[in-house]
């Protein structure tokens, strides 16, 4: 189970969140059987979504991050609830490409540098809020930072990291988001820049054994921080047979009638890979419901 913490500076100029998402990313790797670079890409997006979800107010609120670049991994998606619980998938779960110039997993190469990051917030309104910004680097953290800057006009620092073992298990994963509040002055920005200029990768800090609260203090040594709240997010899918039935009914009677010709209809959840099997008799019952 992960650990997430939110803090605010005592002078009321910024908030900072950090999460240890190692277990979350490990579970995602097990479900989707991702290659190393795809684990890193999906893991970073899941981590970012968990942090973004943790600030939602309503119990039923959710945020969806969809990263669609021109790289071989295809679309990467992550969905978080207001407790930071996340689920997600990568369109092509196995991509093998060379390491980047720094000798690290080439997430940008897998994601691609041309495309968009789309953020969908379902806040219980009639229509969800949809924001979009161009992919800046494909490294994901920079793309989330750019989204906040262009779509929400919130000065933000985002750092995300995933360390993958040679056997493809996840060694460490985590993230950090620092956001300036409207009360922040120019000297606040200068202090934040001074703090983070030599900050180690978050996955390195996690691997070293630091807790999310310790990471917040380590990242911002020039600020006094107070913990606002915390949670224990996990990889959590909300799929159910009832939801799948609703989705099948929405395809229409003609499509359902075609399904009845098959010996069985299998529907796989894209987030957790759970299989739902429907017999022709099951489909016939769905047709009856669709006609009501």
Secondary structure, DSSP 8 states (H G I E B T S, - for coil): --EEEEEEETTSSEEEEEEE-HHHHHHHHHHHT--HHHHHHHHHHHHHHHHHHTT--STT-EEEEEEE-SSTT-EEEEEEETT--EEEEESSS-------TTSS--HHHHH-SSSEEEEEEE-SSSS-EEEEEE-SSSSSHHHHHHHHHHHS---EEEEEEEEE-TTS-EEEEEEEEEEE-TT--HHHHHHHHHHHTT---HHHHHHTT--HHHHHHHHTTTS-EEEEEEE---B-----HHHHHHHHHHT-HHHHHHHTTSSEEEEE-TTT--EEEEEHHHHHHHHHHHH-
